[in-house]
Amino acid sequence: MSIIHRDLKPDNIMIDDNLNVKIIDYGLSKIIDFSSITSTGTQIGSPLYMSPEQLKDSKHIDYRADIYALGIILYEMLTKNIPYKASTLPELLMKILNDPIIPPKQYNPSISDGLENIIFKATAKEPFARFQTVDEFIDAFDKENIQEELVTVGKYYAWVYREKDVTEQFEKVNKADIIYPIHVQNWMKKLHLHFANNNFENVIIDPSTQRLSYVAFGNTKGLVELPYAPEKGVISLEYLHNPQKRKEYIDKWYATVSIGQKLILPYHYISNTDYPVEKVDDWIRMNIQLIDESSQVVEEGKEKYAMISIGLGHLVFQADKILSYFVHAKVDGFIVQVSDMKQLNEQSLGSYLEFMVNLQKYTSKPVIALKVPIPLGLTLIAKGIHGFSLGLASIDYFDEQYIKEEKDSFNQKIVFVSGSGNVAIYAIEKVQELGGKVVTCSDSNGYIYDPEGIDAKLLKEVKEINRQRLTEYANQRPSAVYHAGESVWTLKEKADIALPCATQNEIDESLAEILVENGIKIVAEGANMPCTVKAVSVLHEADVWYCPGKAANAGGVAVSALEMSQNAQRLTWEREQVDEQLDQIMEKIYHTCRQTAAKYGDEKNLLLGANVAGFEKVAKAMTAEGLV
């Protein structure tokens, strides 16, 4: 039972003839229940023994207020004096809030340095700077020097998302721990297998739980597949307040991550902007509750890490409160992930560094800064912080938008594809890999509609191995219907994405109108100019995202360049590595098109962006060569 006395003082401590200590006068004590404690602002207790936080807010205090009072009592026992000089009650209260105590040795020089340091620690102004438990307070008397702090060597942690080959190369020459988000396990199977083959040695498993608090997680296949992801809705505060759901959540989390030896406990983004700002405290308390309860199910011998994921603004203005909550967590280390770090200025940088130093100082546990650039990481190391991390392939700032934005991925989307050659087949495979359902493909004689989803393996067997027509696919697939002599774009069924991968001018104005009626939101060209000019106009007017084929062609050219690079180095890359490189290239192409389109006043017009960006690149090259 956790009880806060709230009025510990010599008058309330009785010692009988057998030297048994009895605490009396529990009139102000309450079994911890914040809903029933005195309203904020009311002072309860005897002033000299009241902690600073009790003077400020009697509602939100914990047992560390009693530890403060015991520190004052110990001071009196050893000095026969009080720790503040004040002639009036208001003056005393101000000194408790703002002034350090008078050093005990000033009254009693025989007090040892260690004993004096115990008093200093017990009576620290901030709760996080005190002993966090009574047992810790008692154990301090057996230590030679209570000021002993964690001695740590600066360490780099690699945050690995999907770079299997880069990871292997890195591990050959570096002995670094790796932070691995578990939700990529099913679509980066080789990376996961690489870690599994090494028994997850030096791998800290990140459960990716914070992303489950946002609707957007439903668009990421790996997150949806996590056993502890909710079947409906999100992991909200209301969800977590339900004891049964919280227990199921924790049990499923541990069943998933227990393959590792180093685990990040379930956590959620404290500064969740889907909630009003006054809910920040609720998120803090819920994170602490998750740490406490999940710690109890972790087997002995495994390392446990608490993640603090928070916005920079809340960290700057509520650092002491956050420290006060997290400093007593029973974990082996802390990982701190701060959003909006790109907004760092001199003041917020100072607050951030101070928070990191205090967290490590007052917990004596290693602290790791997650996703920070190298200069800031080295600054943290210079300050004595245990470690920092960033991605192996690129510097990656954490931002709430990463987990909050509803990025319209292929996951659970219905996709129309035309064609059945290489471009179409591998487009179908990629969509399925990303969680989408492709329901069409075509050849020159007609098209297949398969509402159960195209069987890519069967399609490859029919087209690539047996060199047969699509009618044979329909013969072997009961759910498929072959529509002879028709264009796939005449199909009137609801869908989300269209990928024309067959031939030039296959979508004209009338077919584009059918796509709009079907609810298509994105048309991305795989073939060479499959949409006519009028079709593109229809799509733009209907606010459909149109991704021009020249961008896909640029990807094809990029793959050729990657092949030349392999040949020049006499290397053979696995498909996974080529796919990773291409993914980064295509993302850059997309952002270039969109940023250029925005620059010229039409952000969603990717055709404009592609045309102008291409023209500008050629013009700059010609200028550099002195041709214009």
C-alpha positions in Angstrom: 0.0 0.0 0.0 1.4 3.4 -1.0 0.7 6.1 1.6 1.8 9.7 1.6 1.9 11.0 5.2 2.3 14.7 4.1 3.1 15.9 7.6 6.2 14.1 8.9 7.9 16.0 11.7 9.5 15.1 15.1 6.1 15.6 16.9 4.6 12.8 14.8 7.4 10.3 15.4 7.2 8.2 18.6 9.8 5.8 20.0 8.9 3.3 22.6 11.0 1.7 25.3 12.2 -1.0 22.9 13.3 1.6 20.4 10.4 0.7 18.0 9.6 3.7 15.8 5.9 4.6 15.4 4.5 7.2 13.0 1.3 8.9 14.3 -1.2 11.5 13.1 -2.2 10.3 9.7 -4.9 13.0 9.6 -3.4 14.5 6.5 -2.4 11.3 4.8 -4.3 9.7 1.9 -3.9 6.5 0.1 -2.7 7.8 -3.3 -5.8 8.9 -5.2 -5.3 12.2 -7.0 -9.0 12.6 -7.6 -9.7 13.0 -3.8 -6.7 15.1 -2.7 -7.1 18.7 -1.6 -7.5 21.2 -4.5 -4.4 22.8 -6.0 -3.0 25.8 -4.1 -3.9 24.7 -0.6 -1.0 24.2 1.7 -1.3 21.2 4.0 1.4 20.3 6.6 3.8 21.9 9.0 5.7 24.6 7.1 9.3 23.8 8.1 9.0 20.2 6.9 7.0 20.9 3.8 8.7 20.3 0.5 8.8 23.0 -2.2 6.3 21.2 -4.4 4.0 20.8 -1.4 4.0 24.6 -0.9 3.2 25.1 -4.6 0.6 22.4 -5.2 -0.5 20.0 -2.5 -2.6 18.0 -4.9 0.2 16.8 -7.2 2.8 15.4 -4.7 4.1 11.9 -4.1 6.1 10.0 -1.4 9.2 12.1 -2.3 7.7 14.9 -0.2 7.9 12.6 2.8 11.6 11.9 1.9 12.2 15.6 1.9 10.6 15.9 5.4 12.8 13.0 6.7 15.9 14.9 5.3 14.9 18.0 7.3 14.4 15.8 10.5 17.8 14.2 9.9 19.3 17.7 9.6 17.8 18.7 13.0 19.0 15.5 14.7 22.6 16.1 13.6 22.8 19.9 14.0 20.2 20.8 16.7 19.3 23.6 14.3 16.9 24.2 11.4 18.2 24.6 7.9 16.8 28.1 7.2 17.1 31.4 9.0 13.8 33.3 8.8 12.0 35.6 11.2 8.5 35.3 9.6 6.4 32.5 8.1 6.3 34.2 4.6 10.1 34.5 4.7 10.5 30.9 5.7 8.3 29.7 2.8 10.3 31.8 0.3 13.5 30.3 1.5 12.1 26.8 1.3 11.1 27.5 -2.3 14.3 29.3 -3.5 17.3 29.1 -1.1 19.7 26.2 -0.4 19.7 24.9 3.1 22.5 26.1 5.4 25.3 23.4 5.2 25.0 21.0 8.2 28.7 21.3 8.8 28.3 24.9 9.6 26.5 23.8 12.8 28.3 20.5 13.4 31.8 20.2 11.8 32.1 16.6 12.9 29.5 15.5 10.3 31.2 13.5 7.5 31.1 14.6 3.9 29.1 11.5 3.0 26.5 12.2 5.7 26.2 15.8 4.6 25.7 14.8 1.0 22.9 12.5 2.1 21.1 15.4 3.7 21.7 17.6 0.6 20.2 14.9 -1.6 17.2 14.2 0.6 16.3 17.9 0.8 16.9 18.8 -2.9 14.4 21.3 -4.3 13.3 19.1 -7.1 11.8 15.7 -6.4 13.8 14.1 -9.2 17.0 15.1 -7.5 16.1 13.3 -4.2 16.3 9.7 -3.2 13.6 8.0 -5.2 12.7 5.4 -2.6 13.1 4.9 1.1 15.2 1.9 0.5 17.6 4.0 -1.6 17.7 6.5 1.3 18.6 3.8 3.7 21.2 2.2 1.4 22.9 5.6 1.0 24.3 5.3 4.6 26.4 2.3 3.6 28.0 4.1 0.7 31.4 5.9 1.0 30.3 8.8 -1.2 26.7 9.5 -2.0 27.8 11.8 -4.9 29.1 8.9 -7.0 27.6 9.3 -10.5 27.4 7.0 -13.5 30.7 6.9 -15.3 30.0 6.3 -18.9 32.0 6.1 -22.2 30.4 7.9 -25.1 28.7 5.4 -27.5 27.1 5.5 -30.9 23.9 3.6 -31.5 22.8 2.8 -35.0 19.1 3.3 -35.6 18.4 0.7 -38.3 15.2 0.8 -40.4 15.9 -1.4 -43.5 19.5 -1.2 -44.5 20.5 -4.9 -44.1 23.6 -4.7 -46.3 24.7 -1.4 -44.8 24.2 -2.9 -41.4 26.4 -5.9 -42.2 29.1 -3.7 -43.5 28.9 -1.4 -40.5 29.1 -4.3 -38.1 32.3 -5.6 -39.7 34.2 -2.6 -38.5 32.2 -1.3 -35.6 31.0 -2.7 -32.3 27.9 -0.6 -31.9 24.5 -1.4 -30.5 21.6 -1.2 -32.9 18.1 0.2 -32.2 15.6 -1.8 -34.4 11.9 -1.0 -34.9 10.2 -4.3 -34.8 7.3 -3.4 -37.2 9.6 -3.8 -40.2 10.1 -7.5 -39.5 7.7 -8.9 -42.0 8.7 -6.8 -45.0 12.4 -6.6 -44.2 12.7 -10.3 -43.6 16.4 -10.6 -44.4 17.3 -7.8 -42.0 15.2 -9.5 -39.3 16.8 -12.9 -40.1 20.2 -11.3 -39.9 19.5 -10.1 -36.3 17.8 -13.4 -35.4 20.8 -15.4 -36.5 22.9 -13.4 -34.1 20.4 -14.0 -31.3 19.6 -10.2 -31.4 23.0 -9.6 -29.8 23.6 -5.8 -29.2 20.1 -5.1 -30.7 17.6 -2.9 -28.7 14.1 -3.7 -30.0 11.8 -0.7 -30.4 8.2 -1.8 -30.3 7.0 1.2 -32.4 4.0 1.5 -30.0 3.9 5.3 -30.2 2.7 5.1 -33.8 -0.4 3.1 -32.7 -1.9 6.2 -31.1 -2.4 7.8 -34.5 -5.0 6.9 -37.2 -2.2 6.8 -39.8 -0.8 3.6 -38.4 -3.6 1.8 -40.3 -1.8 2.7 -43.5 1.4 0.9 -42.6 1.3 -2.8 -43.1 4.0 -3.7 -40.6 2.2 -1.7 -37.8 -1.2 -3.3 -38.6 0.4 -6.7 -38.4 1.8 -6.2 -34.9 -0.1 -8.5 -32.5 -0.6 -5.6 -30.0 -2.0 -3.2 -32.6 -5.7 -2.5 -32.0 -8.3 -4.2 -34.2 -10.3 -1.0 -34.3 -9.4 2.6 -33.7 -6.2 3.6 -32.0 -4.3 3.1 -28.8 -5.8 6.1 -27.0 -5.7 7.3 -23.5 -9.2 5.9 -23.0 -8.1 2.5 -24.4 -5.1 2.5 -22.0 -7.2 3.4 -19.0 -9.1 0.1 -19.4 -7.1 -2.3 -17.1 -8.1 -5.4 -19.2 -7.1 -3.9 -22.5 -3.9 -2.5 -21.0 -3.0 -5.9 -19.7 -3.7 -7.6 -23.1 -1.7 -4.9 -24.8 1.3 -5.5 -22.5 1.1 -9.3 -22.8 1.0 -9.2 -26.6 3.8 -6.7 -26.7 6.1 -8.9 -24.6 5.1 -12.1 -26.6 6.4 -10.2 -29.7 9.6 -8.6 -28.4 10.7 -11.3 -26.0 12.9 -12.7 -28.8 15.4 -9.9 -27.9 17.6 -9.4 -24.9 17.3 -5.6 -24.8 13.8 -4.2 -24.9 12.2 -0.8 -25.1 9.1 -0.9 -22.9 5.7 0.3 -24.4 5.6 4.0 -24.8 3.6 6.8 -26.5 4.3 10.3 -27.7 3.6 12.6 -24.7 2.9 15.7 -26.7 0.2 14.1 -28.8 -1.5 17.0 -30.6 -4.7 15.0 -31.2 -5.4 15.8 -27.5 -5.7 19.2 -25.8 -2.5 20.4 -24.1 -3.9 19.7 -20.7 -3.7 16.0 -21.5 0.1 16.1 -21.6 0.2 15.2 -17.9 -2.2 12.3 -18.5 0.1 10.9 -21.2 3.1 11.3 -18.9 1.4 9.4 -16.1 0.2 6.7 -18.5 3.7 6.2 -19.9 4.9 5.7 -16.3 2.2 3.2 -15.6 3.1 1.3 -18.8 6.7 1.3 -17.7 5.9 0.0 -14.2 3.4 -2.7 -15.4 5.4 -3.9 -18.5 8.6 -4.2 -16.4 6.9 -6.8 -14.2 6.4 -9.2 -17.1 9.9 -9.0 -18.5 12.1 -12.0 -17.6 15.1 -11.5 -15.4 18.3 -11.0 -17.3 16.8 -8.9 -20.1 17.7 -5.2 -20.3 14.7 -2.8 -20.1 14.7 0.7 -21.5 12.2 3.5 -21.0 11.5 5.7 -24.0 10.7 9.4 -23.4 9.1 10.7 -26.6 8.1 14.3 -26.4 7.9 17.6 -28.2 10.7 20.1 -27.8 8.3 22.8 -26.4 6.9 20.6 -23.7 10.4 19.4 -22.8 11.7 23.0 -22.4 8.8 24.2 -20.2 8.1 21.0 -18.2 11.5 19.4 -17.9 11.4 19.3 -14.1 8.0 17.7 -14.0 9.0 15.0 -16.6 12.2 14.3 -14.6 10.1 14.0 -11.5 8.0 11.3 -13.1 10.6 9.3 -14.9 13.5 9.4 -12.6 12.2 6.6 -10.4 11.5 4.2 -13.3 12.9 0.8 -12.6 14.8 0.3 -15.9 18.3 -0.2 -17.1 18.5 2.9 -19.2 16.6 5.7 -21.0 16.2 6.6 -24.6 15.0 10.2 -25.3 13.3 11.1 -28.6 12.4 14.8 -29.0 10.3 16.2 -31.8 10.8 19.5 -33.5 14.6 19.5 -33.0 15.0 21.4 -36.2 13.6 24.4 -34.2 16.5 24.3 -31.7 17.7 27.8 -30.6 20.2 28.8 -28.0 17.6 28.7 -25.2 16.0 25.4 -26.1 19.3 23.8 -26.7 20.4 24.7 -23.2 17.2 23.3 -21.7 17.6 20.1 -23.8 21.2 19.5 -22.7 20.3 20.2 -19.1 17.4 17.7 -19.1 19.6 15.0 -20.6 22.4 15.6 -18.1 20.0 15.7 -15.1 18.2 12.5 -16.3 21.5 10.6 -16.3 22.8 12.3 -13.2 19.8 11.6 -10.9 19.0 8.1 -12.2 22.6 6.9 -12.6 21.4 5.1 -15.7 22.7 5.5 -19.2 20.8 7.9 -21.4 20.7 7.6 -25.2 19.6 10.5 -27.4 17.6 9.1 -30.4 17.8 10.5 -33.9 20.0 13.5 -33.4 22.6 14.9 -35.9 26.3 14.1 -35.3 27.3 17.6 -34.0 24.6 17.5 -31.3 25.4 13.9 -30.5 29.1 14.7 -30.0 28.0 17.7 -27.8 26.0 15.3 -25.7 28.9 12.9 -25.4 31.1 15.8 -24.3 28.5 16.5 -21.6 28.9 13.0 -20.3 25.7 11.5 -21.9 26.1 7.8 -22.5 25.2 7.7 -26.2 23.3 9.0 -29.3 21.9 7.5 -32.4 21.0 8.3 -36.0 20.3 6.2 -39.1 23.1 4.4 -40.8 22.2 5.6 -44.3 21.0 9.1 -43.4 20.5 11.6 -40.6 16.8 11.3 -39.6 15.2 13.8 -37.2 12.2 12.6 -35.3 9.0 14.5 -36.0 5.5 13.9 -34.8 4.3 14.3 -38.4 6.1 11.1 -39.2 3.7 9.1 -37.0 0.7 11.4 -37.3 0.2 12.2 -41.0 -2.1 10.0 -42.8 0.1 9.1 -45.7 -1.9 7.4 -48.3 0.1 4.3 -48.8 -0.9 1.2 -50.7 -1.9 -0.6 -47.6 -5.5 -2.0 -47.9 -6.1 0.0 -51.1 -7.8 -1.5 -54.2 -5.6 -1.0 -57.2 -6.2 -1.3 -61.0 -3.2 -2.3 -63.1 -3.1 -2.6 -66.9 -0.7 -4.8 -68.8 0.8 -8.2 -68.0 4.4 -7.7 -69.0 7.5 -7.0 -66.8 6.4 -3.5 -65.8 2.8 -4.7 -64.8 3.9 -7.9 -63.1 6.5 -6.2 -60.9 4.2 -3.3 -60.2 1.6 -5.9 -59.0 4.2 -7.6 -56.8 5.3 -4.2 -55.2 1.7 -3.2 -54.5 1.1 -6.5 -52.8 4.3 -6.2 -50.8 3.1 -2.8 -49.6 -0.3 -4.3 -48.5 -2.5 -3.3 -51.4 -4.9 -5.5 -53.4 -4.5 -5.5 -57.2 -7.7 -6.7 -58.9 -6.9 -6.3 -62.6 -4.4 -6.9 -65.3 -4.7 -7.0 -69.1 -3.2 -8.1 -72.5 -3.9 -6.9 -76.0 -7.1 -9.1 -76.3 -8.9 -8.1 -73.0 -8.5 -7.9 -69.3 -8.8 -9.9 -66.1 -11.0 -8.8 -63.1 -10.2 -10.8 -60.0 -12.0 -9.3 -56.9 -10.0 -11.7 -54.6 -6.8 -10.1 -55.8 -4.4 -11.1 -58.6 -2.4 -14.2 -57.9 1.1 -12.8 -58.8 2.7 -16.3 -58.7 0.1 -17.7 -61.1 0.3 -14.7 -63.4 4.1 -15.0 -63.6 3.7 -18.7 -64.4 1.2 -18.0 -67.2 3.0 -15.1 -68.8 6.7 -15.6 -68.0 7.1 -19.4 -67.9 4.4 -20.8 -70.2 4.1 -17.7 -72.4 0.3 -18.1 -72.5 -2.6 -15.6 -72.8 -4.5 -14.3 -69.9 -7.4 -16.6 -70.7 -5.3 -19.4 -69.2 -5.0 -17.4 -65.9 -8.9 -17.2 -65.8 -9.1 -20.9 -66.5 -6.9 -21.7 -63.4 -8.3 -19.0 -61.1 -12.0 -19.5 -60.1 -12.4 -15.9 -58.8 -11.1 -14.3 -62.0 -13.2 -13.2 -65.0 -11.7 -12.5 -68.4 -13.4 -9.7 -70.4 -12.4 -10.2 -74.0 -12.1 -7.2 -76.4 -12.4 -4.6 -73.6 -10.1 -2.1 -72.0 -9.4 -2.6 -68.3 -10.3 1.1 -67.9 -13.9 0.5 -68.8 -14.4 -1.5 -65.6 -16.9 0.3 -63.3 -15.9 -0.8 -59.8 -14.7 1.2 -56.8 -10.9 1.5 -56.5 -8.3 3.8 -55.0 -5.3 3.8 -57.3 -4.7 3.2 -61.0 -1.4 2.1 -62.5 -1.4 2.1 -66.3 1.5 -0.1 -67.3 0.4 -1.3 -70.8 0.8 1.1 -73.7 0.8 4.7 -74.9 -2.5 6.6 -75.0 -4.5 3.8 -73.3 -6.5 6.2 -71.2 -8.4 8.9 -73.1 -10.7 11.6 -71.8 -13.8 9.3 -71.5 -11.9 6.5 -69.7 -10.4 9.1 -67.3 -13.9 10.2 -66.5 -14.7 6.5 -65.6 -11.7 6.4 -63.3 -13.0 9.5 -61.5 -16.4 8.0 -61.1 -14.8 4.9 -59.7 -13.3 7.0 -56.9 -9.6 6.7 -58.1 -7.5 9.1 -56.1 -4.1 8.5 -57.7 -3.0 7.7 -61.3 0.7 6.8 -61.5 2.0 6.0 -65.0 4.2 2.9 -65.5 4.0 2.8 -69.3 5.3 5.5 -71.6 2.7 8.3 -71.8 -0.4 6.1 -71.2 -2.7 9.1 -70.5 -3.6 11.5 -73.3 -3.4 15.3 -72.7 -7.2 15.5 -72.3 -7.2 12.6 -69.9 -4.6 14.4 -67.7 -6.8 17.5 -67.7 -9.8 15.5 -66.5 -7.7 14.0 -63.7 -6.4 17.5 -62.6 -9.9 19.0 -62.6 -11.2 16.1 -60.4 -8.3 16.7 -58.0 -6.8 13.3 -58.7 -3.1 13.0 -58.1 -1.4 12.4 -61.5 2.1 11.0 -61.4 3.7 11.3 -64.9 5.5 8.5 -66.6 8.7 10.5 -67.0 9.2 10.2 -63.2 8.9 6.4 -63.5 11.2 6.4 -66.5 13.7 8.4 -64.4 13.6 5.5 -61.9 14.4 3.1 -64.7 17.4 5.2 -65.7 18.5 5.3 -62.1 18.4 1.4 -62.0 20.6 1.4 -65.0 23.1 3.7 -63.2 23.0 1.4 -60.2 23.8 -1.6 -62.4 26.7 0.3 -63.9 27.9 1.1 -60.4 27.8 -2.6 -59.5 29.7 -3.6 -62.6 32.4 -1.0 -62.1 33.0 -2.2 -58.5 32.6 -5.9 -59.6 29.8 -6.3 -57.0 26.5 -8.1 -57.1 23.8 -6.4 -55.1 20.8 -8.3 -53.7 17.4 -7.2 -54.9 16.7 -5.8 -51.5 19.6 -3.4 -51.7 18.7 -2.2 -55.2 15.1 -1.7 -54.0 16.3 0.3 -51.1 18.5 2.5 -53.3 15.7 3.0 -55.8 13.2 3.8 -53.1 15.4 6.7 -51.9 15.9 7.9 -55.5 12.2 7.9 -56.2 11.4 9.7 -53.0 13.8 12.4 -54.0 12.3 12.6 -57.5 8.8 13.0 -55.9 9.9 15.8 -53.5 11.7 17.6 -56.4 8.6 17.5 -58.5 6.3 18.6 -55.7 8.6 21.4 -54.5 9.1 22.7 -58.0 5.3 22.6 -58.6 4.7 24.5 -55.4 7.4 27.1 -56.4 5.4 27.8 -59.5 2.0 28.0 -57.8 0.4 24.6 -58.3 1.7 22.2 -55.7 -0.4 19.2 -56.7 0.5 19.4 -60.4 3.4 16.9 -60.5 3.5 17.0 -64.3 4.3 20.8 -64.1 6.9 20.0 -61.4 8.5 17.2 -63.4 8.6 19.3 -66.6 10.0 22.5 -65.0 12.5 20.6 -62.8 13.8 18.7 -65.8 14.1 21.9 -67.8 15.9 23.7 -65.0 18.4 20.9 -64.6 19.2 20.9 -68.3 19.4 24.7 -68.4 21.8 24.7 -65.4 24.0 22.1 -67.1 24.1 24.1 -70.4 25.0 27.2 -68.5 27.7 25.4 -66.6 29.2 24.2 -69.9 29.1 27.8 -71.3 26.5 26.9 -74.0 24.1 29.6 -73.1 
